Amino acid sequence: MFDEDGSLDPVLKFILGLVLVLAVAKMVWQWLTEDAWHWVSVDIWGWISEDVWGWLSGHPWWFALIILGTLVLLSFVFFSGGTVYVDSSTRGDGDEAYDKEPGVAAPGGLTFKMKQLGAMTADGFEQACADLLARDGFERARRVGGSGDLGADVVAWDDAGRKIVLQCKQYSGRVGSEAVQRFNGTAAPEHRADVAVIVALNGFTKPGADFARKHGITLVGRPELKRWAHGEHLYAAVEEEHSSA
Protein backbone atom coordinates (compact mmCIF):
# COMPACT_ATOMS: atom_id res chain seq x y z
CA MET A 1 0.00 0.00 0.00
CA PHE A 2 2.77 2.43 0.92
CA ASP A 3 6.14 2.73 -0.81
CA GLU A 4 9.59 2.83 0.80
CA ASP A 5 9.21 6.51 1.68
CA GLY A 6 5.80 6.13 3.28
CA SER A 7 3.88 7.57 0.32
CA LEU A 8 0.64 6.03 -0.88
CA ASP A 9 1.11 3.73 -3.88
CA PRO A 10 0.37 5.74 -7.08
CA VAL A 11 -2.07 3.14 -8.45
CA LEU A 12 -4.00 2.97 -5.20
CA LYS A 13 -3.91 6.77 -5.01
CA PHE A 14 -5.49 6.95 -8.48
CA ILE A 15 -8.18 4.41 -7.57
CA LEU A 16 -9.08 6.27 -4.38
CA GLY A 17 -9.19 9.52 -6.31
CA LEU A 18 -11.47 8.01 -8.95
CA VAL A 19 -13.83 6.65 -6.29
CA LEU A 20 -13.94 10.08 -4.67
CA VAL A 21 -14.62 11.74 -8.01
CA LEU A 22 -17.50 9.35 -8.80
CA ALA A 23 -19.02 9.89 -5.36
CA VAL A 24 -18.85 13.66 -5.70
CA ALA A 25 -20.24 13.51 -9.25
CA LYS A 26 -23.21 11.47 -8.04
CA MET A 27 -23.89 13.92 -5.21
CA VAL A 28 -23.70 16.90 -7.56
CA TRP A 29 -26.05 15.30 -10.08
CA GLN A 30 -28.50 14.33 -7.35
CA TRP A 31 -28.45 17.87 -5.99
CA LEU A 32 -28.97 19.40 -9.42
CA THR A 33 -31.82 17.11 -10.43
CA GLU A 34 -33.70 17.21 -7.10
CA ASP A 35 -33.03 20.64 -5.65
CA ALA A 36 -31.26 23.06 -7.95
CA TRP A 37 -34.00 23.14 -10.60
CA HIS A 38 -36.21 25.15 -8.24
CA TRP A 39 -33.95 28.19 -8.42
CA VAL A 40 -32.54 27.55 -11.90
CA SER A 41 -36.02 27.49 -13.44
CA VAL A 42 -36.75 31.03 -12.28
CA ASP A 43 -33.64 32.33 -14.10
CA ILE A 44 -32.01 33.64 -10.90
CA TRP A 45 -29.00 35.21 -12.71
CA GLY A 46 -30.89 36.39 -15.71
CA TRP A 47 -28.98 34.22 -18.15
CA ILE A 48 -29.88 30.69 -17.07
CA SER A 49 -33.24 30.00 -18.68
CA GLU A 50 -35.66 27.15 -18.59
CA ASP A 51 -34.48 26.21 -22.08
CA VAL A 52 -30.93 25.75 -20.77
CA TRP A 53 -32.14 23.64 -17.88
CA GLY A 54 -34.31 21.69 -20.24
CA TRP A 55 -31.31 20.81 -22.40
CA LEU A 56 -29.25 19.80 -19.37
CA SER A 57 -31.99 17.63 -17.91
CA GLY A 58 -32.62 16.13 -21.33
CA HIS A 59 -28.95 15.17 -21.81
CA PRO A 60 -27.92 13.80 -18.41
CA TRP A 61 -25.00 11.76 -19.73
CA TRP A 62 -23.35 14.71 -21.45
CA PHE A 63 -23.84 16.80 -18.33
CA ALA A 64 -22.47 14.00 -16.13
CA LEU A 65 -19.40 13.64 -18.37
CA ILE A 66 -18.69 17.37 -18.13
CA ILE A 67 -18.91 17.25 -14.34
CA LEU A 68 -16.88 14.03 -14.17
CA GLY A 69 -14.14 15.40 -16.43
CA THR A 70 -13.85 18.54 -14.33
CA LEU A 71 -13.65 16.57 -11.11
CA VAL A 72 -11.11 14.12 -12.55
CA LEU A 73 -8.91 17.04 -13.56
CA LEU A 74 -9.17 18.59 -10.11
CA SER A 75 -8.52 15.22 -8.47
CA PHE A 76 -5.44 14.62 -10.62
CA VAL A 77 -4.01 18.01 -9.69
CA PHE A 78 -4.73 17.41 -6.00
CA PHE A 79 -3.53 13.82 -5.69
CA SER A 80 -0.43 14.13 -7.87
CA GLY A 81 0.93 17.10 -5.97
CA GLY A 82 1.29 15.61 -2.51
CA THR A 83 4.62 14.67 -0.93
CA VAL A 84 5.57 13.31 2.47
CA TYR A 85 9.22 14.18 2.86
CA VAL A 86 10.12 17.62 1.59
CA ASP A 87 12.41 20.42 2.62
CA SER A 88 11.57 24.10 2.97
CA SER A 89 12.06 24.69 -0.75
CA THR A 90 9.22 22.16 -1.43
CA ARG A 91 10.98 20.16 -4.10
CA GLY A 92 8.69 17.54 -5.61
CA ASP A 93 9.27 13.97 -6.66
CA GLY A 94 11.86 13.24 -9.32
CA ASP A 95 13.76 16.48 -8.95
CA GLU A 96 16.74 15.76 -11.19
CA ALA A 97 18.20 19.24 -11.03
CA TYR A 98 19.33 19.43 -7.41
CA ASP A 99 22.73 20.86 -8.31
CA LYS A 100 23.34 23.73 -5.93
CA GLU A 101 26.61 25.57 -5.55
CA PRO A 102 28.98 23.91 -3.05
CA GLY A 103 28.96 25.54 0.35
CA VAL A 104 25.33 26.68 0.28
CA ALA A 105 23.79 26.00 3.67
CA ALA A 106 20.96 23.49 3.81
CA PRO A 107 17.56 24.67 5.07
CA GLY A 108 16.47 23.48 8.48
CA GLY A 109 14.48 20.25 8.57
CA LEU A 110 15.85 19.12 5.20
CA THR A 111 14.60 15.67 4.12
CA PHE A 112 14.57 13.66 0.91
CA LYS A 113 12.58 10.78 -0.43
CA MET A 114 14.60 7.81 -1.62
CA LYS A 115 13.08 8.13 -5.08
CA GLN A 116 14.21 11.76 -5.13
CA LEU A 117 17.77 10.71 -4.40
CA GLY A 118 17.60 8.05 -7.09
CA ALA A 119 16.36 10.53 -9.70
CA MET A 120 19.08 13.11 -9.09
CA THR A 121 22.18 13.64 -11.18
CA ALA A 122 25.46 12.35 -9.73
CA ASP A 123 26.46 15.90 -8.75
CA GLY A 124 23.02 16.48 -7.29
CA PHE A 125 23.30 13.34 -5.16
CA GLU A 126 26.65 14.52 -3.81
CA GLN A 127 25.23 17.97 -3.04
CA ALA A 128 22.25 16.39 -1.28
CA CYS A 129 24.66 14.48 0.98
CA ALA A 130 26.55 17.71 1.72
CA ASP A 131 23.29 19.45 2.60
CA LEU A 132 22.23 16.62 4.89
CA LEU A 133 25.55 16.95 6.73
CA ALA A 134 24.94 20.69 7.10
CA ARG A 135 21.46 19.95 8.43
CA ASP A 136 23.02 17.66 11.05
CA GLY A 137 25.29 20.45 12.28
CA PHE A 138 28.52 19.45 10.53
CA GLU A 139 30.71 22.46 9.85
CA ARG A 140 31.92 23.60 6.41
CA ALA A 141 30.01 20.81 4.69
CA ARG A 142 30.64 21.12 0.98
CA ARG A 143 30.81 19.10 -2.21
CA VAL A 144 34.33 18.74 -3.60
CA GLY A 145 33.78 15.88 -6.05
CA GLY A 146 34.89 16.18 -9.64
CA SER A 147 37.76 15.33 -11.93
CA GLY A 148 40.82 14.34 -9.90
CA ASP A 149 38.99 14.26 -6.57
CA LEU A 150 40.74 11.00 -5.57
CA GLY A 151 37.57 9.58 -4.09
CA ALA A 152 36.47 12.55 -1.98
CA ASP A 153 33.03 13.82 -3.00
CA VAL A 154 32.01 15.66 0.19
CA VAL A 155 33.99 16.91 3.18
CA ALA A 156 32.89 18.35 6.53
CA TRP A 157 33.89 18.54 10.20
CA ASP A 158 31.81 17.19 13.09
CA ASP A 159 31.33 18.81 16.49
CA ALA A 160 34.40 16.98 17.81
CA GLY A 161 36.58 18.61 15.18
CA ARG A 162 37.04 15.41 13.17
CA LYS A 163 37.21 15.64 9.40
CA ILE A 164 34.65 13.46 7.65
CA VAL A 165 35.16 12.50 4.01
CA LEU A 166 32.29 11.04 2.01
CA GLN A 167 32.38 9.15 -1.23
CA CYS A 168 28.90 9.09 -2.77
CA LYS A 169 27.89 6.16 -4.98
CA GLN A 170 24.61 6.44 -6.85
CA TYR A 171 25.11 3.08 -8.58
CA SER A 172 22.11 1.09 -9.74
CA GLY A 173 23.74 -2.00 -8.22
CA ARG A 174 25.70 -2.71 -5.08
CA VAL A 175 29.14 -1.24 -4.45
CA GLY A 176 31.81 -3.94 -4.46
CA SER A 177 35.08 -4.55 -2.64
CA GLU A 178 37.25 -3.00 -5.34
CA ALA A 179 35.60 0.42 -5.00
CA VAL A 180 35.84 0.26 -1.21
CA GLN A 181 39.53 -0.65 -1.44
CA ARG A 182 40.26 2.31 -3.72
CA PHE A 183 38.58 4.70 -1.30
CA ASN A 184 40.48 3.17 1.61
CA GLY A 185 43.72 3.95 -0.20
CA THR A 186 42.96 7.67 -0.50
CA ALA A 187 40.66 8.68 2.38
CA ALA A 188 43.32 9.00 5.06
CA PRO A 189 46.58 9.30 3.06
CA GLU A 190 45.29 11.88 0.56
CA HIS A 191 42.45 13.64 2.38
CA ARG A 192 43.45 13.29 6.04
CA ALA A 193 40.06 11.80 6.88
CA ASP A 194 39.35 11.07 10.52
CA VAL A 195 36.06 9.47 9.52
CA ALA A 196 35.85 7.84 6.09
CA VAL A 197 32.31 7.20 4.82
CA ILE A 198 30.93 5.65 1.65
CA VAL A 199 27.29 6.41 0.85
CA ALA A 200 25.73 3.90 -1.54
CA LEU A 201 22.18 4.35 -2.79
CA ASN A 202 21.75 0.61 -3.33
CA GLY A 203 24.07 -0.83 -0.69
CA PHE A 204 27.20 -2.99 -0.77
CA THR A 205 28.26 -6.50 -1.66
CA LYS A 206 29.29 -8.76 1.22
CA PRO A 207 33.00 -8.64 0.27
CA GLY A 208 32.80 -4.85 0.11
CA ALA A 209 31.12 -4.63 3.52
CA ASP A 210 33.59 -7.09 5.05
CA PHE A 211 36.57 -5.09 3.78
CA ALA A 212 35.07 -1.84 5.09
CA ARG A 213 34.56 -3.28 8.57
CA LYS A 214 38.11 -4.60 8.62
CA HIS A 215 39.57 -1.19 7.76
CA GLY A 216 37.26 1.06 9.77
CA ILE A 217 35.32 2.57 6.87
CA THR A 218 31.77 3.62 7.73
CA LEU A 219 29.20 2.36 5.25
CA VAL A 220 25.89 4.10 4.60
CA GLY A 221 23.81 1.58 2.68
CA ARG A 222 20.20 1.92 1.67
CA PRO A 223 18.66 1.38 5.15
CA GLU A 224 21.00 3.91 6.76
CA LEU A 225 20.58 6.35 3.89
CA LYS A 226 16.81 6.15 4.19
CA ARG A 227 16.90 7.04 7.90
CA TRP A 228 19.44 9.80 7.28
CA ALA A 229 17.47 11.26 4.38
CA HIS A 230 14.25 11.10 6.41
CA GLY A 231 15.65 13.19 9.25
CA GLU A 232 17.96 11.19 11.54
CA HIS A 233 21.48 12.42 12.26
CA LEU A 234 24.05 10.55 10.18
CA TYR A 235 25.84 9.05 13.16
CA ALA A 236 22.56 7.95 14.77
CA ALA A 237 21.37 6.32 11.53
CA VAL A 238 24.61 4.35 11.19
CA GLU A 239 24.70 3.29 14.86
CA GLU A 240 21.07 2.18 14.80
CA GLU A 241 21.67 -0.07 11.82
CA HIS A 242 24.77 -1.60 13.40
CA SER A 243 22.98 -2.23 16.71
CA SER A 244 20.12 -4.02 14.96
CA ALA A 245 22.37 -6.14 12.75
C-alpha positions as CSV (number, residue, x, y, z in Angstrom):
1,M,0.0,0.0,0.0
2,F,2.8,2.4,0.9
3,D,6.1,2.7,-0.8
4,E,9.6,2.8,0.8
5,D,9.2,6.5,1.7
6,G,5.8,6.1,3.3
7,S,3.9,7.6,0.3
8,L,0.6,6.0,-0.9
9,D,1.1,3.7,-3.9
10,P,0.4,5.7,-7.1
11,V,-2.1,3.1,-8.5
12,L,-4.0,3.0,-5.2
13,K,-3.9,6.8,-5.0
14,F,-5.5,6.9,-8.5
15,I,-8.2,4.4,-7.6
16,L,-9.1,6.3,-4.4
17,G,-9.2,9.5,-6.3
18,L,-11.5,8.0,-8.9
19,V,-13.8,6.7,-6.3
20,L,-13.9,10.1,-4.7
21,V,-14.6,11.7,-8.0
22,L,-17.5,9.4,-8.8
23,A,-19.0,9.9,-5.4
24,V,-18.9,13.7,-5.7
25,A,-20.2,13.5,-9.2
26,K,-23.2,11.5,-8.0
27,M,-23.9,13.9,-5.2
28,V,-23.7,16.9,-7.6
29,W,-26.0,15.3,-10.1
30,Q,-28.5,14.3,-7.4
31,W,-28.5,17.9,-6.0
32,L,-29.0,19.4,-9.4
33,T,-31.8,17.1,-10.4
34,E,-33.7,17.2,-7.1
35,D,-33.0,20.6,-5.6
36,A,-31.3,23.1,-7.9
37,W,-34.0,23.1,-10.6
38,H,-36.2,25.2,-8.2
39,W,-33.9,28.2,-8.4
40,V,-32.5,27.5,-11.9
41,S,-36.0,27.5,-13.4
42,V,-36.7,31.0,-12.3
43,D,-33.6,32.3,-14.1
44,I,-32.0,33.6,-10.9
45,W,-29.0,35.2,-12.7
46,G,-30.9,36.4,-15.7
47,W,-29.0,34.2,-18.1
48,I,-29.9,30.7,-17.1
49,S,-33.2,30.0,-18.7
50,E,-35.7,27.1,-18.6
51,D,-34.5,26.2,-22.1
52,V,-30.9,25.8,-20.8
53,W,-32.1,23.6,-17.9
54,G,-34.3,21.7,-20.2
55,W,-31.3,20.8,-22.4
56,L,-29.3,19.8,-19.4
57,S,-32.0,17.6,-17.9
58,G,-32.6,16.1,-21.3
59,H,-28.9,15.2,-21.8
60,P,-27.9,13.8,-18.4
61,W,-25.0,11.8,-19.7
62,W,-23.3,14.7,-21.5
63,F,-23.8,16.8,-18.3
64,A,-22.5,14.0,-16.1
65,L,-19.4,13.6,-18.4
66,I,-18.7,17.4,-18.1
67,I,-18.9,17.3,-14.3
68,L,-16.9,14.0,-14.2
69,G,-14.1,15.4,-16.4
70,T,-13.8,18.5,-14.3
71,L,-13.7,16.6,-11.1
72,V,-11.1,14.1,-12.5
73,L,-8.9,17.0,-13.6
74,L,-9.2,18.6,-10.1
75,S,-8.5,15.2,-8.5
76,F,-5.4,14.6,-10.6
77,V,-4.0,18.0,-9.7
78,F,-4.7,17.4,-6.0
79,F,-3.5,13.8,-5.7
80,S,-0.4,14.1,-7.9
81,G,0.9,17.1,-6.0
82,G,1.3,15.6,-2.5
83,T,4.6,14.7,-0.9
84,V,5.6,13.3,2.5
85,Y,9.2,14.2,2.9
86,V,10.1,17.6,1.6
87,D,12.4,20.4,2.6
88,S,11.6,24.1,3.0
89,S,12.1,24.7,-0.7
90,T,9.2,22.2,-1.4
91,R,11.0,20.2,-4.1
92,G,8.7,17.5,-5.6
93,D,9.3,14.0,-6.7
94,G,11.9,13.2,-9.3
95,D,13.8,16.5,-9.0
96,E,16.7,15.8,-11.2
97,A,18.2,19.2,-11.0
98,Y,19.3,19.4,-7.4
99,D,22.7,20.9,-8.3
100,K,23.3,23.7,-5.9
101,E,26.6,25.6,-5.6
102,P,29.0,23.9,-3.0
103,G,29.0,25.5,0.4
104,V,25.3,26.7,0.3
105,A,23.8,26.0,3.7
106,A,21.0,23.5,3.8
107,P,17.6,24.7,5.1
108,G,16.5,23.5,8.5
109,G,14.5,20.3,8.6
110,L,15.8,19.1,5.2
111,T,14.6,15.7,4.1
112,F,14.6,13.7,0.9
113,K,12.6,10.8,-0.4
114,M,14.6,7.8,-1.6
115,K,13.1,8.1,-5.1
116,Q,14.2,11.8,-5.1
117,L,17.8,10.7,-4.4
118,G,17.6,8.0,-7.1
119,A,16.4,10.5,-9.7
120,M,19.1,13.1,-9.1
121,T,22.2,13.6,-11.2
122,A,25.5,12.4,-9.7
123,D,26.5,15.9,-8.7
124,G,23.0,16.5,-7.3
125,F,23.3,13.3,-5.2
126,E,26.7,14.5,-3.8
127,Q,25.2,18.0,-3.0
128,A,22.3,16.4,-1.3
129,C,24.7,14.5,1.0
130,A,26.6,17.7,1.7
131,D,23.3,19.4,2.6
132,L,22.2,16.6,4.9
133,L,25.6,17.0,6.7
134,A,24.9,20.7,7.1
135,R,21.5,20.0,8.4
136,D,23.0,17.7,11.1
137,G,25.3,20.4,12.3
138,F,28.5,19.4,10.5
139,E,30.7,22.5,9.8
140,R,31.9,23.6,6.4
141,A,30.0,20.8,4.7
142,R,30.6,21.1,1.0
143,R,30.8,19.1,-2.2
144,V,34.3,18.7,-3.6
145,G,33.8,15.9,-6.0
146,G,34.9,16.2,-9.6
147,S,37.8,15.3,-11.9
148,G,40.8,14.3,-9.9
149,D,39.0,14.3,-6.6
150,L,40.7,11.0,-5.6
151,G,37.6,9.6,-4.1
152,A,36.5,12.6,-2.0
153,D,33.0,13.8,-3.0
154,V,32.0,15.7,0.2
155,V,34.0,16.9,3.2
156,A,32.9,18.4,6.5
157,W,33.9,18.5,10.2
158,D,31.8,17.2,13.1
159,D,31.3,18.8,16.5
160,A,34.4,17.0,17.8
161,G,36.6,18.6,15.2
162,R,37.0,15.4,13.2
163,K,37.2,15.6,9.4
164,I,34.7,13.5,7.6
165,V,35.2,12.5,4.0
166,L,32.3,11.0,2.0
167,Q,32.4,9.2,-1.2
168,C,28.9,9.1,-2.8
169,K,27.9,6.2,-5.0
170,Q,24.6,6.4,-6.9
171,Y,25.1,3.1,-8.6
172,S,22.1,1.1,-9.7
173,G,23.7,-2.0,-8.2
174,R,25.7,-2.7,-5.1
175,V,29.1,-1.2,-4.5
176,G,31.8,-3.9,-4.5
177,S,35.1,-4.6,-2.6
178,E,37.2,-3.0,-5.3
179,A,35.6,0.4,-5.0
180,V,35.8,0.3,-1.2
181,Q,39.5,-0.7,-1.4
182,R,40.3,2.3,-3.7
183,F,38.6,4.7,-1.3
184,N,40.5,3.2,1.6
185,G,43.7,4.0,-0.2
186,T,43.0,7.7,-0.5
187,A,40.7,8.7,2.4
188,A,43.3,9.0,5.1
189,P,46.6,9.3,3.1
190,E,45.3,11.9,0.6
191,H,42.4,13.6,2.4
192,R,43.4,13.3,6.0
193,A,40.1,11.8,6.9
194,D,39.4,11.1,10.5
195,V,36.1,9.5,9.5
196,A,35.8,7.8,6.1
197,V,32.3,7.2,4.8
198,I,30.9,5.6,1.7
199,V,27.3,6.4,0.9
200,A,25.7,3.9,-1.5
201,L,22.2,4.3,-2.8
202,N,21.7,0.6,-3.3
203,G,24.1,-0.8,-0.7
204,F,27.2,-3.0,-0.8
205,T,28.3,-6.5,-1.7
206,K,29.3,-8.8,1.2
207,P,33.0,-8.6,0.3
208,G,32.8,-4.8,0.1
209,A,31.1,-4.6,3.5
210,D,33.6,-7.1,5.1
211,F,36.6,-5.1,3.8
212,A,35.1,-1.8,5.1
213,R,34.6,-3.3,8.6
214,K,38.1,-4.6,8.6
215,H,39.6,-1.2,7.8
216,G,37.3,1.1,9.8
217,I,35.3,2.6,6.9
218,T,31.8,3.6,7.7
219,L,29.2,2.4,5.2
220,V,25.9,4.1,4.6
221,G,23.8,1.6,2.7
222,R,20.2,1.9,1.7
223,P,18.7,1.4,5.1
224,E,21.0,3.9,6.8
225,L,20.6,6.4,3.9
226,K,16.8,6.2,4.2
227,R,16.9,7.0,7.9
228,W,19.4,9.8,7.3
229,A,17.5,11.3,4.4
230,H,14.3,11.1,6.4
231,G,15.6,13.2,9.2
232,E,18.0,11.2,11.5
233,H,21.5,12.4,12.3
234,L,24.0,10.6,10.2
235,Y,25.8,9.0,13.2
236,A,22.6,8.0,14.8
237,A,21.4,6.3,11.5
238,V,24.6,4.3,11.2
239,E,24.7,3.3,14.9
240,E,21.1,2.2,14.8
241,E,21.7,-0.1,11.8
242,H,24.8,-1.6,13.4
243,S,23.0,-2.2,16.7
244,S,20.1,-4.0,15.0
245,A,22.4,-6.1,12.7
